[in-house]
Amino acid sequence: MTFVPRNLKLAGAAVAVAVGTLFASTAALAQPAIIFDIGGKFDKSFNEAGLAGMERWKKETGKPYLEFEVTNESQREQAIRRMAERNASPIIAMGFGQASALEKVAKDFPNLQFAIIDRVVRLPNVQSTVFKEHEGSFLVGAMAAMASKTAKVGFVGGMDIPLIRRFQCGYEQGAKFSDPKVEVFANMTGTTGAAWNDPARGGELAKAQFSKGADVVFAAAGGTGIGVYQAAKDSGKLAIGVDSNQNHIQPGTMLTSMLKRVDVAVYNSAKNFTPGTSVLGLKESGVGFAMDANNEKLVTADMRRRVEVLQADIISGKIKVADFMADNACKF
């Protein structure tokens, strides 16, 4: 047995306490940061939901946070790295497009915490949150078919990527589950990041679908959706929002919004960082549909009851919603 003098033991204990206090103080002083992706923090959709989460954290803690709005893809890594150099933690990156940039920086700063929304990055200092968008889209698709008087509904996606195809596939399944004879029109806005912030193009695509007989159109396109909602208002048709509750944007013609609780994911990352991956679906209240004073006259009690039954059946496993990203195809 090795003998250690009592005073040395006490000194060691004091050092341990001091080091522990230092790390605790550093963690307490660490300032979180959020990097908004293309479209900006006021896109009334995905990014703005992240802003709401950070603002909730700020209100509860009384502490400030750092932020940056990416305007082009080349800024992503630089923005995340600059926040890391400022010792921000956790650094929350909004959107799948920032995944590779965040992964690079997280490897270079292993003692800092990072979070990514909408993509999985498997590193010990990264928290990833993804959603079962197909489940929420199934519900609004069913609602669209119920509300349609022409048995024709539409979908306008943003950037043509598997994630948005997942929205489309879920929407089609829900519409056809509700009405097997319904026809679904679908268009994507583009193949680059600009597809998330092109309201004019969104409006054009929606009008083209209305001209073919669609009377309800779901937009999963970030800021581009604003053009879809305006086109629906101008045409006397219905639109469905996405990510945030967008019913207020064009009250009276917004049938509902497919909720994706990005705000909750961001808030949780800022408040209680936990490395690993969280998958949020209907069961976890991570997705859903919006009801408020702006759409209560558009959704009848019977429609809501039927959609709530579908929701319960998905949660229980009675209804299995096909996931485009699982097969790279919409198989149902």
Secondary structure by P-SEA (a helix, b strand, c coil): cccccaaaaaaaaaaaaaaaaaaaaaaaabbbbbbbcccccccccaaaaaaaaaaaaaaaacccbbbbbbccccaaaaaaaaaaaaccccbbbccccaaaaaaaaaaacccbbbbbcccccccccbbbbbcaaaaaaaaaaaaaaaaccccccbbbbccccaaaaaaaaaaaaaaaaacccbbbbbbbccccccccccaaaaaaaaaaaaaacccbbbbcccccaaaaaaaaaaacbbbbbcccccccccccccccccccaaaaaaaaaacccccbbbbbccccccbbbbbcccccccccaaaaaaaaaaaaaaaaccbbbbbccccccccc
